[in-house]
Amino acid sequence: MATEPAVGAVPVAAVPADASADALSSARVRRKHFDQPVGWRLAGRYALLVAISAIVLFPVYTTVVAAFKPGDKVFRNPLLPDAFTLEVFSRAWSSGHLGQYLLNSLIVAVVVTAAQVVTSVLSGYAFALLDFPGKNVFFALFVATLLVPLEATLVVNFDTIDSLGWINTYQGLAVPFLATAFGTFLVRQVFLTLPRDLRDAAAIDGVGHLGFLRHVAVPLVRPTLGALALFSFLSSWNQYLWPNLVINEDERNTVQSGLRLLSKSNLDEPNLVMAGTVIAAIPIAVVLIVFQRQLVRGLTAGAVKG
Amino acid sequence: MTTDPGQQPLRTTAVSGRSRRWTEFPLAMAMLAPSAVILGVFILYPLGRAVWLGQQRCNTFGDVCRSNGFGQYVDLFRSIEFQNALLVTAKFALLTVPLGLVLGVGLAVLADKYLSGLGVFRAIFSSTVATSVAVASLMWLFLLQPSVGALANVDFFNALFPSVKDPGWLQDPGTALTAVAMSSVWANLGFTFILVTAGLQSIPRDLHEAAAVDGAGGVRRFWSVTVPMLGPTLLFVLIVLTTRAFQTYGEIDLLTDGGPKPQDSTTTITYFVYGQNSPIRSDPGLQAGSAVLLFVILLALSALQLRGIGRRVHYGD
């Protein structure tokens, strides 16, 4: 545990995610801050914060209001929740097949996340703690893949998946994303911060690289792996273009491609589409509320690239 | 584990460095293999193949292609369609990136003071990070649709902006791209806010206090302390937002389908390559060629931002 902050702090060196805790505790120590607004300035700041919050939440509000309205009421007073029904939700759930889509997205995202963490740990360890000929060349190739935008590869990847017979399958959705150079790089960076003595001591005790990886290295960098896992999960769950390319049977739609279908085929029933949107948004909202810390860490971790 | 070469540390000091390097080679290859295979097959190979495909011309069904020489890249880049897509994409980036940055920084600074209840506002400003592109776009589609949408059915809003009902902001060639940009700025706000807030919290309070003691007011402290200290964060956010703007697809697909026609006012490069209504939809050669051009443009932009702004960014210790 003692080494954990040191380990976790490095990949987010540019913007430490844990800084908030320090800032808050120091605020408690000094009772009043030198630039703390008071009086009218304080009221003004609250007014501004409330006004901006209202604007930011406005699209969410209109969505939720519409989702609970029956079809004949949705066009009247779209800002007022003056009618209430759950019928639209149950219709979006059943006729929109959202349960199936959510399950598909979950399966793909879980497989992709687990695979990305494992492949990143393995390759990150090789780059950080092993010494072998051609290491720099391999590392340069890995980093080079970070520069290639997804869009530049999908034309050919579609052909690859097609020739493998994986159109409309989970494999087709998941396999191209089972490894990531971002994850490799992130894990390498955090493994590099492990004290060299740790590995030497383990080696003297007769612990091989794989044993060291499993019992020492991975447990020490768990916060980083958590952030990577959340980042992988979100990226996979939010994929939009790729599922639209490789899925054309309703059965295998992900939430994103399923929402697209729901919207394109029900343009005159916005309440149905909005109910579907709410259903699709809830799982990620819950995930993010539970894993807030990992989110900040995961997002800021990308800053090491700069 | 008995075959693991790493468990003979004493020998490593005895043998030469060269042979030690080779003893770990098999293990390293085994550990790299899973990642290397995936990255090779699904990123490096497709990129190389796309570069090759990009100089091919295909028949109308897209199944018979022949080489047309690498001059095709130049022709494609100069074509009216690609130029339009490039212009639309550049406009979209200019509409979304500066505004997104300013809003993200502004809100983060606004929510950085010690006020009670700040956690609630932070949660609200971060909340859009939870929306996928489909969720965010559909929320905005409902807001902006001309007849069945929310804003079009709010009387006072209609009185203020008649164009929201007729012809509709997404249907008017003059406003469509701006409307899509609004939804995109909204969707990216949470991401920018979270990153900038984390960056702000890493700035030592003492710096602000020292500047205040020296007589610097709030505005002066913002430009002389906050902005320089946020340098690396801002550069990172700038590059990510620009890259995202150039890769915009989902918003276009759901909100406008690249239209309104015939100006193709919202056909971005990515929509030009993959969109349902794209003229090159069934031509793998031109699709791959455009995708490669997008890659080159993005590479150049990131390099430009890193060199132009990165040089002036101060990276603490």
Boltz contact constraints between the chains, C-beta under 6 A:
constraints:
  - contact:
      token1: [A, 14]
      token2: [B, 232]
      max_distance: 6.0
  - contact:
      token1: [A, 15]
      token2: [B, 198]
      max_distance: 6.0
  - contact:
      token1: [A, 15]
      token2: [B, 199]
      max_distance: 6.0
  - contact:
      token1: [A, 15]
      token2: [B, 202]
      max_distance: 6.0
  - contact:
      token1: [A, 15]
      token2: [B, 233]
      max_distance: 6.0
  - contact:
      token1: [A, 16]
      token2: [B, 202]
      max_distance: 6.0
  - contact:
      token1: [A, 17]
      token2: [B, 198]
      max_distance: 6.0
  - contact:
      token1: [A, 19]
      token2: [B, 201]
      max_distance: 6.0
  - contact:
      token1: [A, 19]
      token2: [B, 202]
      max_distance: 6.0
  - contact:
      token1: [A, 20]
      token2: [B, 201]
      max_distance: 6.0
  - contact:
      token1: [A, 23]
      token2: [B, 201]
      max_distance: 6.0
  - contact:
      token1: [A, 27]
      token2: [B, 114]
      max_distance: 6.0
  - contact:
      token1: [A, 33]
      token2: [B, 114]
      max_distance: 6.0
  - contact:
      token1: [A, 34]
      token2: [B, 209]
      max_distance: 6.0
  - contact:
      token1: [A, 34]
      token2: [B, 212]
      max_distance: 6.0
  - contact:
      token1: [A, 36]
      token2: [B, 114]
      max_distance: 6.0
  - contact:
      token1: [A, 49]
      token2: [B, 121]
      max_distance: 6.0
  - contact:
      token1: [A, 53]
      token2: [B, 121]
      max_distance: 6.0
  - contact:
      token1: [A, 53]
      token2: [B, 124]
      max_distance: 6.0
  - contact:
      token1: [A, 56]
      token2: [B, 124]
      max_distance: 6.0
  - contact:
      token1: [A, 59]
      token2: [B, 139]
      max_distance: 6.0
  - contact:
      token1: [A, 59]
      token2: [B, 143]
      max_distance: 6.0
  - contact:
      token1: [A, 62]
      token2: [B, 150]
      max_distance: 6.0
  - contact:
      token1: [A, 63]
      token2: [B, 139]
      max_distance: 6.0
  - contact:
      token1: [A, 75]
      token2: [B, 153]
      max_distance: 6.0
  - contact:
      token1: [A, 78]
      token2: [B, 150]
      max_distance: 6.0
  - contact:
      token1: [A, 78]
      token2: [B, 153]
      max_distance: 6.0
  - contact:
      token1: [A, 79]
      token2: [B, 154]
      max_distance: 6.0
  - contact:
      token1: [A, 119]
      token2: [B, 34]
      max_distance: 6.0
  - contact:
      token1: [A, 119]
      token2: [B, 35]
      max_distance: 6.0
  - contact:
      token1: [A, 122]
      token2: [B, 31]
      max_distance: 6.0
  - contact:
      token1: [A, 123]
      token2: [B, 32]
      max_distance: 6.0
  - contact:
      token1: [A, 123]
      token2: [B, 35]
      max_distance: 6.0
  - contact:
      token1: [A, 126]
      token2: [B, 28]
      max_distance: 6.0
  - contact:
      token1: [A, 126]
      token2: [B, 31]
      max_distance: 6.0
  - contact:
      token1: [A, 126]
      token2: [B, 32]
      max_distance: 6.0
  - contact:
      token1: [A, 130]
      token2: [B, 24]
      max_distance: 6.0
  - contact:
      token1: [A, 130]
      token2: [B, 28]
      max_distance: 6.0
  - contact:
      token1: [A, 131]
      token2: [B, 21]
      max_distance: 6.0
  - contact:
      token1: [A, 131]
      token2: [B, 24]
      max_distance: 6.0
  - contact:
      token1: [A, 132]
      token2: [B, 21]
      max_distance: 6.0
  - contact:
      token1: [A, 132]
      token2: [B, 24]
      max_distance: 6.0
  - contact:
      token1: [A, 132]
      token2: [B, 25]
      max_distance: 6.0
  - contact:
      token1: [A, 132]
      token2: [B, 28]
      max_distance: 6.0
  - contact:
      token1: [A, 133]
      token2: [B, 21]
      max_distance: 6.0
  - contact:
      token1: [A, 145]
      token2: [B, 39]
      max_distance: 6.0
  - contact:
      token1: [A, 145]
      token2: [B, 43]
      max_distance: 6.0
  - contact:
      token1: [A, 148]
      token2: [B, 43]
      max_distance: 6.0
  - contact:
      token1: [A, 148]
      token2: [B, 47]
      max_distance: 6.0
  - contact:
      token1: [A, 149]
      token2: [B, 247]
      max_distance: 6.0
  - contact:
      token1: [A, 149]
      token2: [B, 295]
      max_distance: 6.0
  - contact:
      token1: [A, 149]
      token2: [B, 298]
      max_distance: 6.0
  - contact:
      token1: [A, 151]
      token2: [B, 247]
      max_distance: 6.0
  - contact:
      token1: [A, 151]
      token2: [B, 270]
      max_distance: 6.0
  - contact:
      token1: [A, 151]
      token2: [B, 291]
      max_distance: 6.0
  - contact:
      token1: [A, 151]
      token2: [B, 294]
      max_distance: 6.0
  - contact:
      token1: [A, 152]
      token2: [B, 47]
      max_distance: 6.0
  - contact:
      token1: [A, 152]
      token2: [B, 291]
      max_distance: 6.0
  - contact:
      token1: [A, 152]
      token2: [B, 295]
      max_distance: 6.0
  - contact:
      token1: [A, 153]
      token2: [B, 43]
      max_distance: 6.0
  - contact:
      token1: [A, 153]
      token2: [B, 46]
      max_distance: 6.0
  - contact:
      token1: [A, 153]
      token2: [B, 47]
      max_distance: 6.0
  - contact:
      token1: [A, 155]
      token2: [B, 50]
      max_distance: 6.0
  - contact:
      token1: [A, 155]
      token2: [B, 287]
      max_distance: 6.0
  - contact:
      token1: [A, 155]
      token2: [B, 288]
      max_distance: 6.0
  - contact:
      token1: [A, 155]
      token2: [B, 291]
      max_distance: 6.0
  - contact:
      token1: [A, 156]
      token2: [B, 46]
      max_distance: 6.0
  - contact:
      token1: [A, 156]
      token2: [B, 49]
      max_distance: 6.0
  - contact:
      token1: [A, 156]
      token2: [B, 50]
      max_distance: 6.0
  - contact:
      token1: [A, 157]
      token2: [B, 42]
      max_distance: 6.0
  - contact:
      token1: [A, 157]
      token2: [B, 46]
      max_distance: 6.0
  - contact:
      token1: [A, 176]
      token2: [B, 42]
      max_distance: 6.0
  - contact:
      token1: [A, 178]
      token2: [B, 38]
      max_distance: 6.0
  - contact:
      token1: [A, 179]
      token2: [B, 35]
      max_distance: 6.0
  - contact:
      token1: [A, 179]
      token2: [B, 38]
      max_distance: 6.0
  - contact:
      token1: [A, 179]
      token2: [B, 39]
      max_distance: 6.0
  - contact:
      token1: [A, 184]
      token2: [B, 35]
      max_distance: 6.0
  - contact:
      token1: [A, 203]
      token2: [B, 6]
      max_distance: 6.0
  - contact:
      token1: [A, 203]
      token2: [B, 9]
      max_distance: 6.0
  - contact:
      token1: [A, 204]
      token2: [B, 9]
      max_distance: 6.0
  - contact:
      token1: [A, 206]
      token2: [B, 7]
      max_distance: 6.0
  - contact:
      token1: [A, 208]
      token2: [B, 1]
      max_distance: 6.0
  - contact:
      token1: [A, 208]
      token2: [B, 4]
      max_distance: 6.0
  - contact:
      token1: [A, 208]
      token2: [B, 6]
      max_distance: 6.0
  - contact:
      token1: [A, 208]
      token2: [B, 7]
      max_distance: 6.0
  - contact:
      token1: [A, 209]
      token2: [B, 4]
      max_distance: 6.0
  - contact:
      token1: [A, 209]
      token2: [B, 6]
      max_distance: 6.0
  - contact:
      token1: [A, 211]
      token2: [B, 1]
      max_distance: 6.0
  - contact:
      token1: [A, 238]
      token2: [B, 132]
      max_distance: 6.0
  - contact:
      token1: [A, 240]
      token2: [B, 133]
      max_distance: 6.0
  - contact:
      token1: [A, 240]
      token2: [B, 250]
      max_distance: 6.0
  - contact:
      token1: [A, 241]
      token2: [B, 249]
      max_distance: 6.0
  - contact:
      token1: [A, 256]
      token2: [B, 132]
      max_distance: 6.0
  - contact:
      token1: [A, 256]
      token2: [B, 134]
      max_distance: 6.0
  - contact:
      token1: [A, 259]
      token2: [B, 134]
      max_distance: 6.0
  - contact:
      token1: [A, 263]
      token2: [B, 138]
      max_distance: 6.0
  - contact:
      token1: [A, 270]
      token2: [B, 142]
      max_distance: 6.0
  - contact:
      token1: [A, 270]
      token2: [B, 148]
      max_distance: 6.0
  - contact:
      token1: [A, 273]
      token2: [B, 138]
      max_distance: 6.0
  - contact:
      token1: [A, 274]
      token2: [B, 142]
      max_distance: 6.0
  - contact:
      token1: [A, 277]
      token2: [B, 135]
      max_distance: 6.0
  - contact:
      token1: [A, 277]
      token2: [B, 138]
      max_distance: 6.0
  - contact:
      token1: [A, 280]
      token2: [B, 135]
      max_distance: 6.0
  - contact:
      token1: [A, 281]
      token2: [B, 135]
      max_distance: 6.0
  - contact:
      token1: [A, 284]
      token2: [B, 130]
      max_distance: 6.0
  - contact:
      token1: [A, 285]
      token2: [B, 130]
      max_distance: 6.0
  - contact:
      token1: [A, 288]
      token2: [B, 130]
      max_distance: 6.0
  - contact:
      token1: [A, 296]
      token2: [B, 194]
      max_distance: 6.0
  - contact:
      token1: [A, 296]
      token2: [B, 198]
      max_distance: 6.0
  - contact:
      token1: [A, 299]
      token2: [B, 194]
      max_distance: 6.0
  - contact:
      token1: [A, 299]
      token2: [B, 195]
      max_distance: 6.0
  - contact:
      token1: [A, 300]
      token2: [B, 198]
      max_distance: 6.0
  - contact:
      token1: [A, 303]
      token2: [B, 236]
      max_distance: 6.0
  - contact:
      token1: [A, 306]
      token2: [B, 232]
      max_distance: 6.0
  - contact:
      token1: [A, 306]
      token2: [B, 235]
      max_distance: 6.0
  - contact:
      token1: [A, 306]
      token2: [B, 236]
      max_distance: 6.0
